[in-house]
């Protein structure tokens, strides 16, 4: 499979996962802070929704290549 096709497939899978998660947990994401360290962007978010332990704070750690996200870690 060519890399471009893999990228299209991954984007579709991420969209599907996001929609299913939103429907199940009815959550909202509120960004609280953005910082940059060692070329990675860290977005601290508060997630509130229909899940045990709500609300929680998570860090979304992005690595970019130009205007594309090449990696994402979600940390609690």
N, C-alpha and C positions, 0 to 999 in steps of 0.2 A: 504494500500500500504506500503510495507516495505521501510525503510529509504534509502536503497541502490538504489531501483528503483526510489524513489523520486529524489535522487541526480543525477541519470542518466537522468531523464526527465528534471530536471532544467538545467543541462549542455547543453542539446539539445536545450532548449528554449533560453538560453543565446546566443548560437552560431547562432541560427536563427535570433534573435533580432539584433545581431551585424552585420550579413551579410546584413539584410534589411536596417539597418541604414547606413552602408557604401555605399550601392548602391544608396540610396536616397540622401545623403548629400555629398558624395565623399570627406570625411574628412580625415585629417591626425591628429595624436596625437603625440606631441613632449614633452617628459618628461623634465621638467625644474629643479626640485628639489625633493629629497627624504629625509624625516625625520621620526623619530620614537618618539611617545609620548604615555605614559601609555599603552604600549603593542600594539599600533596600528601604522601602517605604513601609512604615508601621502605622496602621490605622486602628486606634482603640475604639471599640463600639460597645454600646449597650443593646443587648437583645432582650426584648420583652415579648412574651407570647404564651401560648397554651402548652407549656411543657414544664416538667418538674424543675424546680430551682430558679424559675423566672423571677426577676430579671437576672441576667448574667452579663459580665463584661468579657469580651473576646478581642484578641489582637489579630488583625488580618495583616500578614507580612507579605508584601509584594516585591518581586524583582521584575524590572522592566527591561525590555530591549527596544529602544525607541519608544513608540507609543503602544507596544504590545506587552501584555502580561506574560512572562515566561515561567514564573513560578508563583504559587500562592500557598502559604501555610496559615492555618487557622489555629491559634493557640489560646488556651484558657488560663 
